[in-house]
Amino acid sequence: IYQYVHDNTRYISIRLGIGGWKPMLAKDVDRLGYGDCKALTNYTRSLLQTVGIPSYYTVIYGDTEIRNLQQDFVSMQGNHVILGVPIDNKILWLECTSQVSPFGFQGDFTDNRLALVVKPDGGEIMRTHEFKTEQNTQISKGSFTVDATGTFSGSVNITSKGTQYDNKFANDKKSADERTKFYKNYFWYINNVNLKKINFTNDREKVEFQEEIAFEAPSYASVSGDRMMFALNAFNPSRGVPQRYRTRNNPFEIDRGFYDYDEITITIPAEFSIDAKPDNFEEKNKFGSYKTEYNLIDENKIQYKRTYQINPGFYEKSEYDSFRKFKESISKMDNAKIVLIKKT
């Protein structure tokens, strides 16, 4: 039934009743093939009801930033509607508006927030599904080669789950030009990127998105005289350090945690040997953990391993500077460079 709704309806904003809160009739959605979140949710609920499956129309705040309904103040709240299906004493949440979301998957638009579940015997405030840190994963495995001129050539396979899946799976529906634009922006720190291959596998059953990316770039490494220098983390460097505040006035919150693991094999040119490389590094605190390892496979190959985890939580303003320093050290290590020297 969920797939049927995906295949036979589309989203159009409809405003009926006071404040636009009234869903159009299910029979009209069936006849016309369109509706908004209210109408499509109500239509799905009606279809499930015809086969004896109960479900609950649910009002929620939809946004990538988590926002709860207020429990202690009576008012018209929420800006979105989803469907709750009770199964084995749990609620399975369905996003009826999207035509691409996997069955039962809640991304970061409606996860982990208080919603109003409309039941036959009255409304109930309930919390939607929360993704744990270990569920929001990105695993990257790949390799790259740098030749004697400093040209980069490599490929990487990236597997994403949880909210990291939610950030990626829409790319499967993009055009070739849109995909190229996305990955040129994704690898913004590499000049003159030439994308050679972009393949996706979207496993809607496992809720797992796989990317296979191959690209090359001239002058990735800096060459000066007999020496060459380049960053070892070519595929997933940290993308910024939080702003510095002379006086921090407010506490801060990390809404969602995540876990990244990268394993990359790097081949250096045969004409060069290693002059200097970064030391292994590890840091762990309440905000998360970070670890890098550099293992020599042979004189021309290095295995780079990186583990990075951020923990969700609500933190006092006095802890902001420590968090910022933690992120700063990660950014520094993610951009650590190896120095090669030409053999004599």
N, C-alpha and C positions, 0 to 999 in steps of 0.2 A: 504493500500500500504506500509506504514511504517513497519507494522508487517510482511508483505510478504518479504520485504527486509531482515529483521531480520532472518526469518526462512529459507531463501533460498540462503544466501550469507555468506561468511566469509572473514576475513581481511587477505590480503597478500600484502606486500610492493611491489609496482611497480614503476619503474623509467623510464619515457619516455620523450623525448624532452630535450631541454636545461635546465639544472638544475633540471630535473625530474618533471617539472611542468605540463606536458601534461597528462590529464586523458585518460585511455584506453577507447575504444568505449563502449557505453552502451550495444550494441548487444553482445559484447564479454563478458561483465560481466554476461549478461543473459545466455549465452551459457556455460560459464565456472563456474559460481557460486562463483567467488571471485574477489577481487579488493582491492585497498587501499582507503584512505579517499577521494581522488579526484574521483576515479572511482565509488565508492559506492554512493557518493553524486550526481555525474552526472547521474548515473543510476536511483536513486530515483527521480531526477528532470525530467528525461525522462518519467518515469512511470506516474508521476503526470500530465505531459503535455498531455499525451494521453487521460486523462479524463477531460481535460480543467482546471486544477488547476495550476496557475502560481507559480513559485518558483525561487529562486536566489542562484546560486553557490556563496559561501562566503568564502573568504580567511581570516585566523585568526591565531594568535599565541596561540597554545594550550599548557597550562601548569597550574599547581596548583597555581603558582605565576602569578598575573595579569600582562600582557604585552600588550601594545597598538601598533597598527601600527602607524608609524610616518606619519603625514599628510603633513609635510613641506619638505619632502625629497623623491625624486623619486628613487625607487629601488625595487628589488624583495624582498618582505617581507613575513612573515608568515611561519608557518610550518605545518599547518593543514587546512582542508576544512570542512565546515558544510553547511547546507541548510537553507535558510530563506524563509518562506512561508507567504506572506502578507494576513492577515485576519483582517477585521474590522479596518483598518488603523493602525494595529500593525503588527509586524513581529514575527511569531512563529518559533523558532530556533530548527532544528532537527539535532541530532547527528546520522548520518547514518553509522558511522563506528562501533559503539557499537552494540552488539547483545542482550544487556540486559537493556539499558537505557529506561525508560518510555517515551512515546510519548510526545514531547514538553518540556522535562525536560533538562535543562542545569545545569550540576554540576559545580564544581569549576575548571574544565579543560578549559571551554570557557566562563565563566560568566563575565559580567561587564567589557568589553574591546572593543576598537575600532577595527572594522573589515571592510574589503573591500567587499561590496555587488555588485556582477556583474549583472547589469540589462541590458535589451535589448538596452536602450538608453545611456548606459555608466555606469561606476562604481560610487559607492557612499560609503563614509565612514560612518558607523553607529555603535552605541554602542549596545552590546548584553544585555540580561536581567541581571538586578542587583537584588540579593537577599537582602532584607531588614533584619535588625537584628531580628525583630520579626518573620521572616519566617524560620530562622535557629534555630530550637528548638530541645531540648532533654528533654523529660518529663519522670522522673523515679518514680515509686511507688513500694514499696516493704516492706519487713519485715525481721528481723532476730532475732535469739535467741542465747544467750551465756549461756552455762550451768556452773555448779559449778567448772568444770575442766578447763574452759576457751575455750571450743570448740565452734566454730561458726557454725550455720546452718541457711541458709536463701535463699530467692528468690527475684527477682526483675523483673518488667516489664518495658521496656524502649521503648518509642515511639520517633522516630527521623524524622524530616522533613527538607526541604531545603538542604543546603550544609551538614548538619549533616546526612541527609538521604544518600547523596552521599558518605559519609565516611563509611557507614555501609552495604548498600544493596548488595554489591558483596559477602558478607559472605554467602548469601543464596545459592550460587553455589559451595561453598567449601565442601570438604569431611569432614567426621566426625573427622578425625585426624587433619585436618587443622583448623576446628572450635575450637577444644580443645586447640590447640596451640595458636590460636588467643586470647581466653579468659584467658588462663593462663598468657599470656603477658599483657592483659588488666587489670587483677587483680594482677599485679606484686608485689604490696605492701603487699599481703597476702601470707604468707609462706604455702607451702604444700596444695594448693587449690585442692579440689577434686570436679570436676564438675559432678553434678547429672542429670541435664537436660539442653538442649540447643534447644529451639524452635524458629522459625522465622515465621513472616507473612509479606510478601512483597506486599503491596497494590499499584500496579502500576497505578491505576486510581486516587487515592488520593495522590500518591507519598508520601507514609508513610511506614516506616519500624518499625516493632515491634519485640522486642527480649524478650524472656522469659527465664531467666537464674536462675538455682538453684544450689547451691554449699555448701560445708561444708569445714571447715578447723580446725584442732586441734591447740591448743595453740594460738588462735587468741588474747585472752586476756592474759596479764601478771599477774601471781598470785604470791604474795609474802606474806607469813604468812597469816594474816587475811584479806588482801586487794587484790583487783583485779582492773586492769586498762585496758581500751581499747578505740580505736577511734570510735566515733559514726558515722562518715561518712565512711561506709564500701564499698559503691558502686560507688562513683563518686568524689574522692578527686582531687584537682587541681594537675596537673602533672609537676610542675616545676616553677622556678622563673627565670626571664631574667638575663642574665649575668651582673655583676657589672663592670662598667668602671670607672677608675680613672679620665680619661678625655674623655668625649663623643664628637666626632667630627662631627657627622652627625645627621640629623633629622630622625625620624622613622615613619613608617606607619603601621596601622592595616588594612589589606585588607578587612576583612569581620567581621561583628559582629555576635554574637550568644546569645541565651537565654537558660539557663538551669533551670529546677525546679525539686527538689527532695523532696519526702515525704516518710519517712521511719518510721516504727514502730519497736521499739527495746524492747525485753523482756529480763530482767535480771534474774539471778537465784533466786529462792525463798529463798535460804539460806543467801542472801546478801541484804543489803539496800544501798541507795545512800549516800556516804560520801561527794562527791564534784562533781559538773558538770559545764560545761562551761556556761558563761552568754550569753544571747541573744546578737547578734552583728549586726550592720548595718553600711555600708559605701557607699557613693555615690559621684561620681565626674565626670569629663568630659570623663574619660576612660570607665566608666560603673558603675555598682552597685552590691552590694553583701549584702545578709541578711541571718542570721541563727536564728532559733527559736527552743527552747527545751521545750516542753510541757509535764508535767506529767499527764498521763492518770490515772494511779493508782500507788501503791507502787512498782510494778514490770514492769511497761510499760512506755516508753517514746516515744513521737512523735517528730521526727526530721524533720524540714522543712528548705530547702535551696533554695535561689533564687540567680542566678548569671548571670549577663549580661555584655558583652563586646561590646563597641561601635566602629565602624570603624572610621578611620580618619587619617589625616596627622598631625604629631605633631613635634614641634620644639625640638632640641636637649636638650634645657634647661628643658624640661618637662619629659625627660626620667627617671630621678631619682624618680620623683613622681609616674610615672607609675610603676616602679620597686617596690617601697614601697607598692603600692596598691596590686600588685600581691603577694608580700611577706606576707602581712596581710591575704590575702585569703588562701594562702598555710598554714599559721599558724592555722587559724580557721578550715580549712578542716581537719587538723590533731589533733584537740582538743580532749582530752580524758576525759572520765568519770571515777571516782574512786568509787569503791564499798567497803563496809566493811562487814565482816561476822557478822550475828546477834548472839547475846549472849543468 
